Amino acid sequence: MMNYYVDLKDEKKMEKEQKARQLKALFDELILTPLDAYITLLDYLHEEEHPADTVLHREGEVEQNARFLVEGVIGQLLNGKLIRLFFPHQIAFDRNAYMEAVPSKYTLISLTPVKILRLTQAGEERVLYQVPGILDLSAKLKGMARKSDQEWIKLTQLHYTDIYSLLLHKLSKYNLTLKDVQWSGLLGIDARTLSRHKNQLHKYRKSIYYRAMANELFCYPFESKTHDDAMEIDSLTLCWCIKNRLITNTSQRKKFLNQKLSWLSSNLYPEATLKVSVWISGLFTLLFMIDDYTDHLPMGKKRELWYSLRDGFLIIKEDPTHPLIKENKFLLILAERLRELQALAFTGTYQNLLGVFEAYIRENLWEAENRDMDRVPSIPEYLEKRPVFSGGELALQLIPFTLEMEYPEIHRYWPKLATMVRLASKMIYISNDLLSFDKENRINDAHNWVALLILHEGRTETQAKDILIQEHEISLEQFLAHEKAFSAKFNPATRCLFAAIKAIKYQISGSVAWSVLISKRYKVLE
């Protein structure tokens, strides 16, 4: 009999340790915390699962619980109206009422089946007193709650059409369809305004843009993320543009803010340092502006610009202060970017990126000559050059630069990911060709895979887009298969390899998120 109780005790101990390890895996991304601390925390933590439409907290009740949402979506109601949503890995509670231990004016309800980790205020006080190792994690979680509140406030400051797009995309991942009265509460508009907007969207329901926004296309099993300092990066980039006279009037400033050009770097490199992010943001903004400037040049003048950039770049490589550079504003700014890169990057990284820049300029010259001579490239030729002249290859090859301070060994491992980089590049330019087709079609630019399938193979627009969608799905399957193969050989000593894989995934999902949910550069739902 005694052995039975001993075995049962050991079994419970093992079960508790396993749960503690699960908690550690969940929260260690925030901050490393000893396993023993999680084992003690379990004595105070309530693991709960609730079906949809469960009231978790009622208006007027004292807020005594912090709920970490593991799975599902929770809604916050004020006077019966839905005013906020909580998503996985957010803390669902009335933060102010919890801190003051006073009745809350909000009701919390599960909008989908949910799994939560609930900790009472009294339990939090006891566990912090008993386990000092939890203090740092507690501070991180409270910081997350404050940040979540701030992000929701920022969201509510957007135009209701943008809020609708962002939330529609997010909710589709949870198979959650809100009623019109719920949308009205979230968006702060009446039912008639909402109805008009939905009717407008209905006209575009078959467009690539709408399907991506509704999460029907480009459904990646990994999230996109925006840099925590995106707004500061945006502000610093705007100041840099004004200082360098890339923006000289109110119209250009409005376009910069509307297209959110600086936010691309915040979505492609969400974990880069602020200094590196600002540098990349300035570079990308410069390249966007050169691209837009080229689009408005008359036939015959486009290649002249790229010839001057090519010749000037060769001069910059040898002498970044050569007086000839001052004759071209774009070259002058590019020289400044490269001088700063040389100060920020490892020597080998700088030399490698010079080669990437040179290839970018060379292939943009190829594109400009095609457009000036009204020449349509073949599909194989286009697919060979597309990753380079679009800037996609440049963006991917900047990943080691963003990681090398934390992982100096990244340059040893980066070549091992060549196949994944190639597949990522393909997915990025496919999604971009699908999303930018309407814009490029308006200016008769045939440098788009959809356009080339129509011109060379006689496909209809729908058939051409379907071919690209299928190519994208195949590439995603291959990419995930390679990731799985690497994961099967995981070794803590090769953490930088997995940091690089995560960075590549941010590029794939981030490029779509920026094009569909953030920038208005390719927006067609107008």
NORSULUR-V390975 format. One record per backbone hydrogen bond with DSSP energy under -0.5 kcal/mol. CO is the residue of the C=O (numbers start at 1). NH is the residue of the N-H. If there is no record, write none. Layout:
[[CO	NH] [CO	NH]]
This chain:
[[1	5] [2	6] [3	7] [4	8] [5	9] [6	10] [7	11] [8	12] [9	13] [10	14] [11	15] [12	16] [13	17] [14	18] [15	19] [16	20] [17	21] [18	22] [19	23] [20	24] [21	25] [22	26] [23	27] [24	28] [27	30] [27	31] [34	37] [34	38] [35	39] [36	40] [37	41] [38	42] [40	43] [41	44] [41	45] [44	120] [45	47] [46	48] [46	118] [48	116] [50	114] [51	54] [53	55] [54	56] [54	110] [57	108] [58	61] [61	104] [62	64] [64	121] [66	68] [66	119] [67	69] [67	92] [68	70] [68	117] [69	89] [71	115] [73	111] [73	112] [74	86] [75	109] [76	83] [76	84] [77	107] [78	81] [81	78] [84	76] [86	74] [87	90] [90	69] [90	92] [91	93] [92	67] [93	95] [94	98] [95	99] [96	100] [97	101] [97	102] [102	63] [104	60] [105	79] [107	77] [108	56] [108	57] [109	75] [110	53] [114	50] [115	70] [115	71] [116	48] [116	118] [117	68] [118	46] [119	66] [120	124] [121	125] [122	126] [123	127] [124	128] [125	129] [126	130] [127	131] [130	132] [131	134] [132	135] [134	138] [135	139] [136	140] [137	141] [138	142] [139	143] [140	144] [141	145] [142	146] [143	147] [144	148] [145	149] [146	150] [147	151] [148	152] [149	153] [150	154] [151	155] [152	156] [153	157] [154	157] [155	158] [159	162] [159	163] [160	164] [161	165] [162	166] [163	167] [164	168] [165	169] [166	170] [167	171] [168	172] [169	173] [170	173] [171	174] [171	176] [172	175] [175	177] [176	178] [179	182] [179	183] [180	184] [181	185] [182	186] [183	187] [184	188] [184	189] [190	194] [191	195] [192	196] [193	197] [194	198] [195	199] [196	200] [197	201] [198	202] [199	203] [200	203] [200	204] [201	204] [202	205] [204	207] [207	211] [208	212] [209	213] [210	214] [211	216] [211	217] [212	215] [218	220] [227	230] [229	233] [230	234] [231	235] [232	236] [233	237] [234	238] [235	239] [236	240] [237	241] [238	242] [239	243] [240	244] [241	246] [241	247] [242	245] [249	253] [250	254] [251	255] [252	256] [253	257] [254	258] [255	259] [256	260] [256	261] [258	520] [260	263] [261	264] [262	265] [262	266] [263	267] [264	267] [264	268] [265	269] [266	227] [269	272] [270	228] [273	277] [274	278] [275	279] [276	280] [277	281] [278	282] [279	283] [280	284] [281	285] [282	286] [283	287] [284	288] [285	289] [286	290] [287	291] [288	292] [289	293] [290	294] [291	295] [292	296] [293	296] [294	297] [298	301] [298	302] [301	305] [302	306] [303	307] [304	308] [305	309] [306	310] [307	311] [308	312] [309	313] [310	314] [311	315] [312	316] [313	317] [314	318] [315	318] [315	319] [319	322] [322	325] [323	326] [324	327] [325	328] [328	332] [329	333] [330	334] [331	335] [332	336] [333	337] [334	338] [335	339] [336	340] [337	341] [338	342] [339	343] [340	344] [341	345] [346	350] [347	351] [348	352] [349	353] [350	354] [351	355] [352	356] [353	357] [354	358] [355	359] [356	360] [357	361] [358	362] [359	363] [360	364] [361	365] [362	366] [363	367] [364	368] [365	369] [366	370] [367	371] [368	372] [369	373] [370	375] [371	374] [375	377] [378	382] [379	383] [380	384] [381	385] [382	386] [383	387] [385	388] [385	389] [386	390] [387	393] [388	391] [391	395] [392	396] [393	397] [394	398] [395	398] [396	399] [398	402] [399	403] [400	403] [400	404] [403	406] [403	407] [407	410] [408	411] [409	412] [409	413] [410	414] [413	416] [414	417] [415	418] [417	421] [418	422] [419	423] [420	424] [421	425] [422	426] [423	427] [424	428] [425	429] [426	430] [427	431] [428	432] [429	433] [430	434] [431	435] [432	436] [433	437] [436	440] [437	441] [438	442] [439	443] [440	445] [441	444] [444	446] [446	448] [448	452] [449	453] [450	454] [451	455] [452	456] [452	457] [453	457] [453	459] [454	458] [460	464] [461	465] [462	466] [463	467] [464	468] [465	469] [466	470] [467	471] [468	472] [469	473] [470	474] [471	475] [472	476] [473	477] [474	478] [475	479] [476	480] [477	481] [478	482] [479	483] [480	484] [481	485] [482	486] [483	487] [484	488] [485	489] [486	489] [487	490] [491	494] [492	495] [494	497] [494	498] [495	499] [496	500] [497	501] [498	502] [499	503] [500	504] [501	505] [502	506] [503	507] [504	508] [505	509] [506	510] [507	511] [508	512] [509	513] [510	514] [511	515] [512	516] [513	517] [513	518] [514	518] [514	519] [524	526]]
